């Protein structure tokens, strides 16, 4: 877990216990877990929106590419017809 061993976790817990106190520690843990959950939820939402935007962009790109290829063929055909 984050490259932290059990010894480091015990030290962190003792420091928190000293600075925060035994009464406030459960509230702190609860607030921290809420923040982590909210961060994860926001991250997933951003991922969904980004992938949705990218798929729309891909579709739009393909449409524009097809239009350009069609116009290029028409231009080449007209150029060839006009050179006769």
Secondary structure, DSSP 8 states (H G I E B T S, - for coil): -TT--HHHHHHHHHHHHHHH-HHHHHHHHHHHHHHHHHHHHHHHHHHHHHHHHHHHHHHHHHHHHHHHHHHHHHHHHHHHHHT-
